[in-house]
Amino acid sequence: MHEVHAANPGDLSGVSQQTNDIHHGKLYAAYVAKRNEVEAAQQAADDTVLGGANQIYSVWRGLKEGETFAANGMVLHEVFFSVLGGTGDPTGTEIHAAVLQQWGTWERFVAELVATGMAARGWAVLAYDPSDSKLHIYAGDAQNHGGVWGATPLLPLDVYEHAYFLDHGSDRKAYLTALLQVVNWQAVDERYLKVCC
Ligand SMILES: [Fe+2]
């Protein structure tokens, strides 16, 4: 059984208590519950369900689609909530140095991160990819889209409307600007150091 592990980050500047209560208490918790439900349904599936598997429509296809949507919803939200509540200042971290080495300036990195957040329909994810030992900013139009297997999400930015509409209306850029000011880069760095070297 999967359980809710991430803590509610509470009231953050630019991301309200109400948003986080709904986002954490209802939406994230629902991904965990649905992951359990879909795994149980797969274990309970009989020969008719397995034999009827079909790529156009089938019960088994629905279970498989729901499985990765729920699992990635759980994983990405857990990381998202765990790296908020900071000052937005990366000074002194290894991830800061790695970003500067790859992107040249912090401003260029932030510009690409925000642009990806504006271009994606679900997630902009700073990840470490062991396939080339580099950082990447990946874009996901859904939770089970756009990821690269083996890469570790370090800073996933949730850009679904539920993450910002209460606080910023349709102004996603204002949300991203506010969100980056409460990133805990020390927590991001801890995740980076576990996988990078
Ligand atoms: Fe979300």
Boltz pocket constraint, residues with backbone or C-beta under 6 A from the ligand:
constraints:
  - pocket:
      binder: B
      contacts: [[A, 23], [A, 27], [A, 77], [A, 158], [A, 160], [A, 162], [A, 163]]
      max_distance: 6.0
